[in-house]
Amino acid sequence: MPITPEPASRTDLPPSTDGAEPDGTASAAPTPGGGHVLTGPVVEQSATLPIDQRTTWQLLTTPIGISAWYTVGGGAEIEPTEGSLIKLWWEPDTKFHGRILRAAAPQRLDYRLAQGVNVDPEGCDSTLVQFKVEPADDPAHTTLTVRESGFTEITNGRDAYAASSMAWIGALGMLQQLTSQAAAEPAAPEATPAPPPAEA
């Protein structure tokens, strides 16, 4: 979750070897030389939703879906394909740009998000945001996990880490409330067919 960066030491946060992705594999950020370095510490939150995977995917990858629980009061531009740009905003003139790195419907969405306003995520402070969508124990439910990493690689990393920790709790709480309310609404009754016209 981005905040406007301010000059600060990149040693604000201690280094961590916790670079695991939600599926347990190592999470690494590419460097200009083509190598990789672990990016921890990380923010990770999970929520169980009373909807299936494909409905959850729509809430993650469509402008109307994202605006309902994440960029509430703002908007989003997204095309869930690898390499495409994503834009998120809460105010019209403060858009945060990202680049989608992985889009595997309906299970995984990864993107790198700039921490500055109206700047490209390449070549500036950015974090790696990863969503994993898994079936829950109840087949009608889904477990959504969000993971954000890269805070030791950016300026003002301590503040960004703290802001993201709180923001994702609030966002997933909003998503749980939204989907629970929708699931509790009674289904619309089926329309009764009109009787045939009376014979003259």
N, C-alpha and C positions, 0 to 999 in steps of 0.2 A: 504494500500500500504506500504510494508515494507521498513525500512531503517535500517542500521546497528546501533544497540543501543550502547550508551555510558553511563557511570555511571551518574545518575542524580536523583534528588529527585522525588518521586512519587506525591509530592504536587505541581508540576509544573502547573498543571491545576486544576481549582476549581472543587469541586464535583458538580454533576448535577443529577437531578432526571429525566432527559429526557432519558428514557430507552425504548421508544416505538419502536416497530418494524414497518416496512413499512405498515403493515395492522392495526396498532393502538394498538396492544397488547404489553405487557411489554417485553422488551428485557433484559435478565439476563444472567450472566456468572456463570457456576457451580463452587463451591468452593470445596476444598478437603473433607470437611465434608458433602458434599451433598446438602448444602443450595445454595442460589442464592443471588447475589448482583447486583444492577443496575450498568451499565458500562459507562454511559454518561461522557463527552459530545460526540457527534457523528458527523461524516461527512456524508452528504447525498446529492446525486446528481441524477437528473432524465433527461432522454432524450426521445423524441418521434422519433421512427424509422419507415421508410417506408417498413417494412417487418412484417410478421406474427409472432405469438408467437413461433412456432416451429423452424422457421429459427433463431430467436433471441436465442433460447435455444441452438442451434448448435454452435452459436458464443460464448456462455458462457462455453460450456462443451466439446468441442473437441480441441485437440492440434492445428490443423490448424486454427480453428476459433479464439481461444484466441490469437494466434501469429499474427493474422491479425490486431488487434486493441489494444491489451493490452501489451503483451510481444514482441513488435515489435523489430525485430533484434535478438530475443532470441528464447525461446520455452516454451513448457508446457508438462507436463504429467498429465493426469486426466482420471479418470473413475467415471462418475457421479452416484455413489452409496454411501449411508450413511456408514460412517466408513472408506472409502477408502482414500488413501493418494493423495495429489495433490502437484506437484512441478512446480514452476514458475521461469524463469530466463531470465535475460537480457544479461548476460555474462555466458559463459559455466561453469565457476568454482564458480559461486555465485548463487546457487539455494536456493530458499525460499520454505520451506516445509509447508504443511497445512494438515488439516484433515477435510473431508466433514462431516458435522453434519446433513444436510438435503438436499435431492435431490428429488424434486417433479416436474417432467417434465410435462408441460413446464413452470410452474409458479414460483417455488422457488428453490434457491440454496444458502445454507449457509455453510461457512467453517471457521475454525479457522486457521489463518496464522501466523507462527513464524516471529518475527521481526529480528531475527538473521539469518546469512547465514549458510546453510548446517546443521541446527539443527532441531530436532523434535519439533513440536508445543506444545507437552505436556511437562510441567515442565519448560517452559521458557517464556520469554515475547512474547505475541501473541495478536492479535486483532481479532475481529469477523467481518467477511465480509458477507453481505447478499444481494442477488439479488432478486428482485421481477419483474416478467414479466406480464404485464396486457394489455388487449386489449385497444386501444385508441378509441376516438370518431369515427374516420374513421376506418371501419372494416379492411382495408388493412394495418393499422399501429399498432404499439405496443409501450407502454410506459415502459421503463426500468428504475428501481430505484435501485441504489446501496447505501448501508449503511455500514459504518465501525465504530465500537465502541470498547471500552476497553482501551482508551488512558490513563485514570487515573490509570490503573492497571499495567502500564509498565514503565520501566526506559526511560528517555529521551522522556517522553510523549508529551511535548510541541512541540518538533521538529517533532515527528512522526505525530501529528495531523496536523501541518502546511503542511508537505510534502504530506500527503494524500489528504488534501483539494485541493491543486493545481493539484496533479497527477490525481485524478478522473475527474476533469474538463477536463483535456487534453485527457484522455482516452475516455471519452464519446463523446467528440468532434470528435476524430478520428473515433469512431464507427459511429457517425451520417454522417460524410463525406463519409466513406466507403460505407455505405448502400444507401445513397442518390445517389452516383455515379452509383452504380450497378442498382438502380431502374430506372435511367435516360437512361441507355443504351438500344438501340432498340433491340427488340427480333430478333433472327436469323430467316431469312425467311425459310419457309418450303421447303424441297427439292422437286423438280419437278420430278415425276416418269419418268423413261426412257421409250421411246416409244417401243412398241413391235417390234421384228425383222421383217424385210420385208419378205414376202413369196417368195420363189424361183419361 
